[in-house]
């Protein structure tokens, strides 16, 4: 006989993280206002609905230079918030 526990007080928490979207400053400057809004909206919608990541439809093409390593991408580029490019990635 199997025992099914009802009303389990321990629930698995899923996603919900940050609502900020960060990209290299050069890419943010080259994006149109509608492209920026699309990415920010997708991230906020995902966070609001408790998902861990935003929709793949809002993926950004061309943000990384050809031949750049992942380390170069994060350490050598100026990352800013897409919603407010005047702020650095970690700022509130």
C-alpha positions in Angstrom: 0.0 0.0 0.0 1.4 3.4 -1.0 1.1 6.4 1.2 0.4 9.7 -0.4 1.0 12.7 1.8 -1.6 15.5 1.4 -1.1 19.1 2.4 2.7 18.9 2.4 3.9 22.0 4.2 7.3 21.9 2.3 6.7 23.2 -1.2 9.4 23.5 -3.8 10.1 27.1 -4.6 10.5 27.8 -8.3 12.3 30.7 -9.9 11.1 34.2 -9.3 14.6 35.7 -9.2 15.6 39.1 -10.4 13.6 41.3 -12.8 16.7 43.0 -14.2 18.0 42.3 -17.6 21.7 43.0 -18.3 23.6 43.1 -21.6 26.9 44.8 -22.8 26.4 48.5 -23.2 27.4 48.5 -26.9 24.6 46.0 -27.6 22.0 48.0 -25.6 22.9 51.2 -27.5 22.4 49.4 -30.9 19.0 48.0 -30.0 15.8 49.8 -30.8 13.4 50.9 -28.1 11.0 48.1 -29.0 13.7 45.4 -28.9 14.8 46.6 -25.4 11.2 46.7 -24.2 10.5 43.2 -25.5 13.5 41.7 -23.6 12.6 43.6 -20.4 8.9 42.6 -20.6 9.7 39.0 -21.1 12.0 38.9 -18.1 9.5 40.7 -15.8 6.6 38.4 -17.0 8.7 35.3 -16.2 9.7 36.6 -12.7 6.1 37.6 -11.9 4.8 34.1 -12.9 7.6 32.4 -10.8 9.6 31.0 -13.7 13.4 30.8 -13.5 14.1 32.2 -16.9 12.5 34.3 -19.6 11.0 33.1 -22.9 13.5 32.0 -25.6 11.5 34.2 -28.0 13.2 37.2 -26.4 16.8 36.0 -27.0 19.2 38.6 -28.2 21.3 38.0 -31.3 24.7 39.5 -31.8 25.5 40.5 -28.2 28.8 38.7 -28.2 31.8 39.5 -30.4 33.1 36.7 -32.7 35.8 34.7 -31.0 35.3 36.1 -27.6 35.5 33.7 -24.7 32.9 33.7 -21.9 35.5 35.2 -19.6 36.1 38.1 -22.0 32.4 38.7 -22.4 31.8 39.1 -18.7 35.1 40.8 -17.6 36.1 43.0 -20.5 32.7 44.5 -21.4 30.7 47.2 -19.7 27.4 45.5 -18.7 24.4 47.7 -18.1 20.7 47.2 -17.4 18.6 47.1 -20.5 15.7 48.8 -18.8 17.9 51.7 -17.6 21.2 51.9 -19.5 22.6 54.6 -17.2 22.9 52.0 -14.4 25.5 49.2 -14.1 24.3 45.6 -14.0 24.2 45.1 -10.3 22.9 48.5 -9.2 19.5 49.1 -7.7 
